Amino acid sequence: MRRLVRRGLTWAAGAVDLRVGWDRLPVPLGLMALIGIRERLRQRNLYDPSAGEVSAPTDAAPRARTTDGSGNDPAHPAMGMVGQVFGRNVPIEETWPEPDERLLSPSPREVSRTLMARREFIPARTLNVLAAAWIQFQIRDWFRHGDPRTDDPWRLDLSPEDDWPQDAMLISRTAMDGPAVEGAPPTFVNHETHWWDASQLYGSTPEFQRLLRSGVDGKVRLDDRGLLPIDPAELTEFPGGIDGWWAGLALLHILFMREHNAICDRLRSEYPGWSDDELFDHARLINAALIAKIHTVEWTPAILGHPTLQIGMRANWWGLAGERLHDLADRVTDSDLMTGIPGSSTDHHAVPYAITEEFVAVYRMHPLVPDDYLLRQLTDDQVTRECSFGDIADANTHALIGDHGFADLLYSFGVAHPGAITLRNYPNSLRQLTMHDGTLIDLAAIDVLRTRERGVPRYNRFRQLLHLSPCASFEELTDDPELREELRRLYDDDIDRVDTVVGMYAERPPRGFGFSDTAFRIFVLMASRRLKSDRFFTSDFRPEIYTQAGMDWIAANDMRTVLLRHAPELEPSLRGVDNAFAPWERTPSPAGSA
């Protein structure tokens, strides 16, 4: 009976979604539609390209997260660990990269130059720059394709109008694992764990954990100012390396390393006989869960500001019963729909858990990053320095935080806006970016090429495979006539050739959304899956594993309390701010100042 009800809901949700759109329905009906949409995606959009290889089961499940992600599921200990292939959200036969001549058409550099390049900064006024830093902080936990191949790079010829300072643009190819089954499309390996385990902080190798840990009371290493005690040259050892490192990312690393140590202090006071390893392991569990909670109930509602989503994403954590009635509902029913996914039963939905290539594609959100920054003093809001992205990135980051101050930088980013995720708003600083080894790259061109290279279908086919109607014309894709003609010219008047990332940036999002409804389809599936498949968020999200002190810590804290614990001077700016990823209150300037 339950299966028939589920099928009926799935069918009804699909029909209503196509005809009306879930976002146009009253909130209760919109929630029902989203539940049905998620169920349909679970049934039809989870694929395993690893040929069904299953590692031998273990007798005992680790009681803490392992460094390499192994052992999360004792029945399949290798699932989700470092070195496992990315999964797919579209049928495997749809994931072939196109032939080279079509894969490079139109030129990713021309897409970057004509469709992506920021002409003037378009702000996302409902968010602050910490929201931009946050998603990069998360991405470095979720996935990394590893070092690209050094042989046979892609060569992009340049148009006569191009000002690129080299004769041609060379982009290294993604290293591939090779097909798991002969004659199947290529697969690619994740060099981080697939789990939501804060590996951006704790690393995925024993070598990095040795670099990180102090060896005392479970704590991680910070200097006497509470900052990273690592010379910029050593940043190559960080998960993800120095490339992409900037002040926003560094601030969040420092913040949650401080949070780890605060958790250790709490645990040590509660369990004074615990060893360094016991304190570290439990603090990591608690910190990782708090980060996942913040992303689920704060960052996501901030960037997806639709009333249905405000309820829906909080329901992922607390259930439709809500935070206040969560504990009462938990005693009445074990339904994760009513009481939330944390603490419910684990379910992989018949497909081994993995981050997917399509998930990687929809999180290409670089337009959030501004090119220019005003560094302010918290005490009086005065601008002390105007910076470009390059001034606050790579090896400059370490000294900047020490000189300007941790709280002042948090304030500077908290009151500033990121960019809107749309065409012609891609940061030019990332379109001509010098990597730590001296290589010059255009990250926008790479974003386009990588989705093609890794077999992510182009925009219209992508929509069809996610049970959405394809765009029938360029007029349907955008109402900007100049942009429409540029798209038509670049893609030879063929709407089916539009790249997935381009289509998602061009698309009109639902009301209040910071990114497209197409991207959201992957999100609504994978946001739940990253919780539901993880034993430490489901069957082992309990005091016997986390400790009661740990469960209380997760329940009592959010992004605002974390910020105020480690930078209490921010309290006036955060007073009255419901979501720490929304713009903060500005400090009053001295009378008579500009």
N, C-alpha and C positions, 0 to 999 in steps of 0.2 A: 504494500500500500504506500509506504513512504517513497519507494522508487517511482511509483506512478505519479505521486504528487510532485516529486522533484522534476520529472520529465515534463509534466504539465506546466510547471512554473517556468522551466527553461524555454519551452516553446512560446508561452505567452510573453515572456520578457523579450525574446527575440523579435516577435511580431510587433510589439509596442515600440520597441527601440527603433526599428527600421521605419515605422510609420510616423512616430511622434518624436522620439528621442527621450531617453531617460531623464535628461536634464530639464525638460520642459514640463514634467509631471509634478503634481503636488508632492511634497516631501515623502509622505508615507508610501505613495505609489512609486515614487522614484527609488526609494530604498528597496522595495520589492523587485523592481526592475533590475537594480544593480545585483541583488542576490541571484536572480535568474541568469543575468549576463555572466557573472562569475562562475556559476555552475556549468553553463554551456562551454566556457573557456576551459574549465577543468576537464571536461569530457573530451574536448576536441582540439585543444591547443597545447598539449604537453607531449613532447616526443623525445625519445632517448636515442641519440646517434651512436652510442657505445656498444651496439650489438648485444645488449642485454648481459654484459659481463657482470657477474656478482662475486664479490670477494667472500671468502669463507667466514662464516659467523664466528663470533667470539663468545666465550662462556659468561664473561662479566662485562658490563658496560662501564666505561670510565665515569667516575663521579665528578669530573671537572672537564673543561674543554681541553683538548690536546693541542699542541703547538701546530701540527700540520692538518688539523681538522678530522683526523681519523677517529673511528669509534663512536661517532654520534648515534649511528644506528647499529646496534650490535649484530643484527641479522645481515648487515652489509657494511662492514667497517670502513671500506674504502670510499663509500658514498660521500661526496662533498669535500673530500680532502684535496690538498694541493696535488696538482698533476692530473686531475680528472677532467674529462672533456666538457666543454660547454654543451648544455642541452639546447633544444629548439622549441619554439612556440608555433612553428609552421611545419607541415609535413616534410620529412627528410628529402623527398624527391623535389621539393621546391627550393632547396638550399644550394643548388649548384651555382658557383660563380659563373658569370657570363664569360664567353670567349674574350680574349684580351682586347681585341679591337672594339668590342661593344662595351666591355668593362671600363674602358677609358673614354667613352663617349656619352655625353659631352665631357670635355676635359674638366676634371675636378678643380683645376686651377681657374678655369673660366667660370665655373659655378661659384667659386669663392669670390672672384673679382667682381662679378656682375650681380650676383644675388645675395651674397652673404655680407660683404664688406660694410662696416658701419659708416654711414654718411654723417649722421648726427646721432648722439646718444638718445635712445628711447628708454626712459626709465620704467621700472616696474614699481609703481608708487605705493603698493600695499606691502612691500617687503623691504628688508634692509640687507646690507651687503653680507651680513653673517649668514643669511639664507643661501647666498651663492657659495660661500665658503663651506657651508654645511654639506651640500650635496657632493662636493669634491671630497670632503672628509669621508663621506659614506662610500663613495665609489672606490676609494683606495682600500676599503675593507672588502668590497664585493668581488672585484675582478681585476685581472691583469693578464694580458696576453704574452707577457715576457718580452725579451729582447727580439727585435725584428731580425730578419735575415740580412746578412751583409752582402750577399751576392745578388746579381741580377735585379737591381731596383726597378720600380716602375719609372718610366721616363715620360714626363708631361711636357710637350712642346708648348712654347709660349706665343701668344698673339703679338702682333707688332705694337699694340697699345700697352702691353704689360710692362710694368716698371720693376719686375723681379730682378734683383741684381746679379743673376746668373743666366747663362745661356739657355738652360732648361731646368725644370724642376725634377729632382730625383726623390722618390719616396720609397723607402725600404718596404719589402713585402713582409706580411705577417708570417711568422713561423707556424707551420701547420703540423698536426700530428699524423696526418694521413688518414684515409678512410678506415673506419673500424671494420667495414665489410668490403670486400673487393667489388669494385664497380659502383660504390656509393660515393656521395659528395665528401670532400675533405672535412676533417674535424679539427678543432683548435682546443688547446689545453689552457686551463685557468692556473696561473702561477700563484694565486692566493687561495685560501680556503673558500669554498662556496657558501659557508655558513655566515650568519650575521653574528660574528663573534668578536668584533672589535680588533681584527687582525691588523688594521691600519695602525693601531697603537702597539699591539703585542707581537706583531710579526707572525710569520708562518714558518720560521726556521729556528732551530736551537741556537744558531750563531747570533741571530738578532736578539733573541730573548736574553742571552748572556750579556749583550751590550746594554740592554734596557734595564735589567734588574739591578737593584742595589745590593741584594743579598741580606738585607736586614729588614725584619718585620714585614716581609712581603712586598715592600715598596719598590717603585721604579725610581730611576735616577733623575733628579733635578738639581740645579745648582742652588747656591744660598739665596738667590733671588726668586727661586721657584720657576726658573726658565730651563729650557733644554740645555744640558751640559755638553753639547756636542758641537765641535768645530764644524763650520759649513762644509769643509772637505769630506767630513764623515757622513753627510746626508745621503751619499750614494748608498749607504747601508740601510736606509729607511725603506720600508715597504713602498714600492713605487719609485724609489730613488729621488734624486734632487729635481729631476725634470717635473715641472708643474708645481714646484714648491713655492709658496708665497706667504705673505704675512697672514692672510685670512686662514689659510690651512694651518700654519704654525700656531696661531692663537688657539685653535680648537684642539690641537695635539697637547699643548701645554695645559689647557683647561681640564681635559679629561685625564691627563696624567696626574694632575693635582687631585682630581676627584678620586682616582684610584688610591692615592695615598691617604686621603681622608677616610675612605672606606676601610682601609687597613687599620687606621687608628680606632675606628669604631669596632671592628672585629676583634682587635687585640684587647680592647677594654672588656669585651664580652667573653672572650675565650683566651685568657692570658697564657695558657699552656700550648697554644698552637705553634707549629713550626713556620719558618719563612715560606715554605712551599704551600702549606695549608692556607696561610693568609693570602698569598699571591693568587692562588687558584680561585678562592672564593671571591676575592675582590674583583678579579677579572669577570667572573660570572655575573656579579652584581652590576659592574660598570657597563658591560656589554648589553645587559637587559635594559638598563636605564637609557642607553643610547638608542636602542630599538624603540623603546617607549616614546622618547622625545621625537624621533622621526615619524612615528605612527600618529601620534595625537597632537603634535605641535607643528613640525615642519610641513607635513603634508596638508593639513587644513589651512596653513598659511598660504601655500602656493596654489591650492585648489579651493578657492574661497566660494564654493557653492554651498547653499544651506543643506542639501542632501548629503554632500561629502563631509560637512562638519559633524554630522551624526554618524555617517557610515564609517569613517576612519576611526573615530573613537570607539565605535562598536567592535572593530577588529580587536581592540585591546580589552574593553570592558563589557562588550556585548550591548545589545539593544536595551538591556535593563539600565545601563548607564553606570557611571562611577559610584554614585551614592548608593545604589541598590545592588551593586555587584555582589557583595558578600552574601546578602540575603538570597538573591537569585541563584547563586552558586549552590546553596543548600537545597534548592527546590529542583533544579534541572542541571544536567551536564551538557546541555546544548551550547556549543561555542557561539551560535547565533545570538543566544540570550545572554551568555555570561562572558563572552570573549574567547579568543584563541588561547592566550596564556593559561596554562593549567588544564587544557582540554586534552583529548587523546591525539596522538600523533597520526598523521595520515599523509602519505605521498601521492595519493590519488592515482595509484596503479603505475606510476612512472618514477624511477629513481630521481631523487632531488638533485638539481644542478641549477646554477645561474645559466641563463640562456643568451645566445647571441642577439636575439631580438630585444631582450632586456637591456643589453649593452647599447644597442642602437638607439632606443628611446631615451636613454639618459645622456645623450650628447646635448648638454644644455649650456654650452660655453657662452651664448649671448648674455647670460646672467652676469658675467664678469665685466666691470667697468674698465675703461682704459686709463682714467684719471681719478685721483684720490686727493681729498683734503684731509690732512691729519690735524685733529683738533685737541685742545686741552679740555679735559672733563670739567675742570673748575669754572671755566668762563666761556667755553665754546669757541674760543679764539683759534683761528687757523695758524698753525706754526710752520706748516710745510705743505706745498703742493707737489704731488708726486705722479709720475707715470707708473704703469704696472711694472715696468722693468726696475724701477727704483725700490720696489717692495718685494721683489721676487728673487729666487735662487739664493746665491751667497749673500745678497744684501739683507735678507730677512733677519738673520740672527742679530746683527748689530742694530737694525732698526727697532726691534722690540725692546732690546736693552736700553737704547737711547731715548726712545719716545715714551716707553712705559706701557705695561700690559693693559692696565685699565683704560688709559687714554686711547690706545689703539682699538680696544673693544668698543669704546664710546664712538670713536670716529666711524667705525663700520656700522654700529648700531643705528646711527642717525642718517646714514647715507643710503641711497637706493641702488639696487643692482639694475642690470639691463633687462628689458623685456625679451622673452624668447620668441623672436620673430625674424623674418628676413630683413636684410640690410641693417642688422644690429649686432653682427658678430664682431668682437673686439679686434681692432686692427693690430693691437700689440701681440695677439696670438696668431695673426695671419702672417707676421714676419717676426718669428720668435727664434732666438739663438739658444740652442740646447747647451747643456753643460760641457759637451764634447766639441762645441763649436759649430755643429750642424745647424744650418738655417732651415726652418720649416714653416709651412703654412698649415696651421692646425685645421682650418676650415676645409681646405682641400683634402686633408687626411681624413677628416670625419666623413666626407662624402665617399672617398675611395674605400675606406675600411668596410662600410656597410655593403658595398658592391663586392669587395674581395671576399668577404665572409659569407656570402650567399644570402644576405637579407633581401627579400624580394623588393622590387621598386614599389613606390607609394600605392598605386592603385591596386596592384596584386596583393600587397601587404594588407590593405583594407579589406579586400575580399576574403582573405584567409582569416581575418579577425571578425568575419560576419557583418561587415559594414558595406554599404553601397560604394562603389568606386565613383570618383569624380568624372562626370560626363564631359566636362569642358574646362578650359582655363578660366572662363568666366565664373564657373562654380567654385573654383579653387580660391580665387581672390577677386575683390572688387576694385583693386588698384589698377587702373588702366595701363600705366607705365610699366608696372611690374608684370602685369599679365602679358604684355607684348614681349618683354624680355624673356619671360619663361617660354613663350611660344617660339621665339627665335632660337633660343638655346637648345630646346628639346625638339627642334624640327617639327613643330606643330603637332607633336604626338604626346598627348596627356599621359599615356601609359609609360612613357620613358622618364617621367619625373622621379627624381630620387626620393627615397623615403624621408630622409632628414629635411630635404627642401619642402616636400609636401606638408610635413608636420609643422614646419615653421610658417608656411603660408596659410595654413588652415585657420578658419575662424573657430576659436575655442569656445566651449560652453561658458555661460555667464560666470564670471569670477575666477575662471581657470587661468593659470599661468602657463600651461602648455596644452597641446592639442588633445582632442577626444580620442584620436587614433593612438597616440602614445599612452593615454589613460587605459586603454583596453589591456595592454601588457601589464600596466601597473596594477590594475584591479585584480588580475590573476596572480602576479608574482609577489605583490605586497603581502597577501594572505599566505601564499605558499612558503615564503621565507620564515614565517612564524610556525605554520601548521606542520611543516616537515621536520622541524628542529626539536629534538627531544628536550633540550634545555629551555624551550619556551612552551612545551606542552606537558608531557607526562612527568617530566622532572622539574617543572616550574613549581617547586614546593619547598617548605621550610627544611625538610630532611636533606635537601641538596644545597639550597642557597643559605640556609639558616634563617631563623625567624627575624634576626636583626637585618639580614639581607633583604628579605621580602618587605620588611617595613621601610627600608631605605628606598627601594624601587617605588613603592606606593607613595611615599611622602615627597618625592622630588620630581622636578621638571627642569627645563632649561633655565628658567628664571632663578630657581633656588641654587642651581649649580653656579651660575654666574655670580650671584650675591655671596656665596660661600667663599669664593676665591677672589672676588673683587668687590667687597662690600661697599666701596665708595660709589658704585653704580646705582645704588638704591634710589636716589632722586630721579634718575633717568628712566628706571624701570617701574617706578610707582605709577599704577594705573594702566600699565601695558599688559594686556591679557595674553599676548603671544610674543615671546622674545624675538621671533623672526619678523615681526612687524616693526615699523619705524619707532624708535624710542623718543622720549621727551628730550627736547634740547635744553641744555643748561642756560639759564638767563645770562645774557652778556652784560658786562658792566655798563652803567648808564653813560650814554654819549658815544659808545664805541660803535663801529660799523657792524 
